[in-house]
Amino acid sequence: MTDSDLPTPDTAAGKRRRRLLLRKRLYQRLWGGRAANETPVVVFLAGTPDIANGHIINALEANFDTDLYRAGDPRVFEDQRLRPDDDLRQLIRKSRAPAVIFVAGGESDSMAALIERFSPARVLWFYEPLTRFVERAPRALDEATTRRLLAARSDRDSDALPAPLALFANSQETDAPTIWALAWYVIHDAYRRQRLGKRSAAHLISERALIAAPGATLDGIFEIVGVGARRNKQAPRIRTKRQRFNDSMLPEPVREACAELQGWLDAHAEDPADLA
């Protein structure tokens, strides 16, 4: 792999990442990594994996025992969807890392099938509070695209959104915060609908756990993935903006549905710090 093959921008941060990835390749080829006949663990990061300002993704990528493919990487994604399984398997076969990680938040509704097709595979499903998601969404998502996807989803799958919520998803009069709240609901209700909580390969992790104990939580995540310790053992400083959005601004059916789902997620989430 050459510099030009690496999906990094030609900025200071991009150059640092390029150097990191090149060092990893050298390490895996010359000193570490896995043997060609060993089967790597395949890990899918689902839900909203860029929580806490991307600390989880960055920490996993910095580990020399992983190959991590970020969302939007053209080697893995086409039109924001995962490429065919054979393309992913080719990357997995070529990798020398013990763990191959795909940041596939946009594939949250397909995780149950991906676990089966890429066994042994694991899913780390991350979620953040509704209010933080609604505040962050305008910077991370395109509103027009989100509206279109929500309307298409509710038309295609009547179970994706309860009937009262589908009315808001299909109305052009629905305001932006409500659209973001519906997107949060659809993303994370997929975990419950696929019954991933009953699978030992799936792990539900809250942003609140990471903020409360960042070092221990990251160590627990590394334990779940099955790779070595973090390169930087100093606990990261995770800063999040003060929340200004109040969910009382949402229509009552949307607010009640999201509150019920938030309670369910909180009740079923793991605390990775317990594994550290």
N, C-alpha and C positions, 0 to 999 in steps of 0.2 A: 504494500500500500504506500502510495506516495502522498506528498503534501497536497497535491491537486485533487486527490481522491477523497480527502477528508471533508465532510460537510461543515466547514467552519468559515465564518466571515473573516475578511482580511482586516481585522481590527486588533487592538491590543489584547482584548479578551479572547478573540478567536485564535490569535497566535499562541497564547498561553495554552489554550485547550488543544491546539494542534500538537504542541510539544509534549503535552501530557499523553495524548493518544499514541504518539510515536514511541515514547518511552515504554508505554505499556506493551506495544507490539514487540519491541526488542526484548523486554523481560520475558514475555510469554514464549518467544521463539528460542531464547538462549538459556534462560535460567529457571523459569517457572512454567506456569500454565498446566495444561492437562495432556496426557498422552493421547495419541490419535485414536486409540481404541476405547477410550473412556467416553462415557455419555455425559454431556454437560446438563446441568439443571437449567431449564428454560423458565424465565420469570416474566410475567406480564404485570406492568404497573397500570392499574385501572382506576376508575372513578375520577378524581381530580388529583393526579400524582404530583402536580407542581405546587402543592400547598407549601406554606411557610417559605415563600420566596424561592422555591426550587432547591432548598437545602438537601432534600432526600436524593433527588436526581443527581445533583452535583457530587454528593458524598459517595454514591454508588459508582458513578463513573470514575471517580478518582482512585478507586480500589483496583489494584493490578490483577486481581483474579476475576474481573468482570469484563465483558464486552457489552456496552450499553448503546442502544439505538434510540435516539430521541424522536419525539413526535415530529412528523414532517420530513424525516430523513428519506430521500428518494429511493434509497436502497430497500426500504421497508414499506413505504407508503406511496400510494398513487391515488390522487384525488381525495386525500385525507382518509383513505381506507387502507387497511393492510393489504399488501400484495398477496398473490396466491401462496398457499402453504409451501409449495416447492421452492419458491424464491427465499422464504424464510429458512427453510431447511438447508438450503445451500449455504447461507450465511452461518448457520449453526455448525455445519460440517467443517467449514473453513476456519472457524474460530478455534483458538487454543485456550480460551478462558474456561475455567470450571463452571461459570455461570454466564449465560447469555440473557440479557435483559432488554425487553421491548417496552418503551413508554407508549402505551396504547389506550390512553384515556378515551379516545373516540370510538373504541371497540368494546365499551363496557357491556353492551347488550349481547356480546358473543363470548364472554369469558368461560361459561360452562363448556361450550363446544371446544374452545381452544385448549382447555385443560385436558380434554380427552384426546385431541389430535396431536398434542405435543408432549405427551407423557414421557418422562416425569416432568411435569410443569407445575408452577406455583403462581398464584395470583396475590398480589398485594393491592388491596383496594383502599384508597385514601379518600377521606371526605373532610370537608370543612363546614363550619356552621353556615346555615342559609344566609345570614346577614352578611358575612364576609364574602361569600360567593357573589351575592348580588352587587356588592360594592366593587368587586374586582372584575366582574364579567365584562363591563364596557371596555376595559383595557386588554382583555384576553380573547374576546369573542366578537364576531361580527353580528350585529343585531338582525340585519335582513336575512342572513343565512340561517341564524338560529330560528327566526320566525318560520322560515320555509321548512326547515327540518322538523320543527315541532308539529306543524300542520300536516306534513307528510306522514309523520309517525302516528299521529292520532287517527288519520284516515286509514293507514295500513294495518295498524294493530290497535284494536279497540281496548285492549287491556293495558296499553302503555300509559294512558291517562284516564282516570275516572271521568265519567260523562260531564260533571260540572266543570272540571278543569279543561276538558277538550274544547268546550265552548270558548274559553278565553284563548286557547292556542290557535283557534281558527278565526278569531276576530281581529280585523285590522285596527280596531279601536283600543285594543289592549295596550297599556303603557309598557315602557321598557322594563321597569323593575318587576312587573308581573311576568313578563317573558323570561327574564333571568331566573325568577323563582320556579317557573315551570320547567326550565332547563335543568335546574338543580334537582328537582323532583324526578324527572325522567332518568337522569344519569344515575342517581343513587337508588331509586326504586328497582333498578335492574338487578342490583345485588340481591335484594329480597325476592324478586320474582324468579330469579334463577336458582333460588335455594342454595346459594353458595355458602351460607353459614353452616350447612350440614357437611361440607367437604373439608377435610383436613388440609387440603392444598390451598385453601383460600383464607386470607387473613384480612380482617377489616380493621383499619387503623384511623384514628381521629387526629386531626390537626392539633386539637387541644392537648393530647398526650405529648406530642412533639414539643409544643411550646412550654408545657409544664416541666418536662425533663428531657431536653434535647439530646444530651450526650447519651444517656441511658436508653432512650427510645431508638436512636440511630444504631447503637450497639445491638439492641434486640432485633432490629430489622436486618442487620448483617447476619445475625444468628439464624433468622428465618431463611434468608437467601442461601446460607451455607458457605459463605466466603470468610476470609480472614478479617482482622480488625480494621477499623478505619485508619487511614494514613495520619490524619490529624486527630489525636486523642483529646485535644482541648475542646470542651463543649462549645458548639457554635452559638453565636449571639443571634437570636431570631427576633426580628422586629416586625411587628405588624401595625398597620395604621389603625388609629382609633376609629371604631365603628360609628358611623353616623346614620346609617340606614336603620329604620325602625320597621319591623315587619307588620306593624299595625297599619301601615300604608297599603298593604296588599288587600285585595278582595277577600272577604271572609272565607269562601270555600278554599281558596288557594292557601291562605294563612293556616287554616285548620289542617289541611292535608299535609303541608310541609312540616307543621309542628308535630303531627303524629309520626311522620317518617323520621324526623330528627330524633324523637324519643326512642324509636325502634333502633336506629343506628347506634345511639349512645348506649343502649342496653346490651347490644350484641358486639360492640367493639372490643378488641383485644388491647392490652397494654403491653407493647413490646418491651418496655423497661423491665418487666417481670422476668424476661429471658436473659437480660444482660448479666 
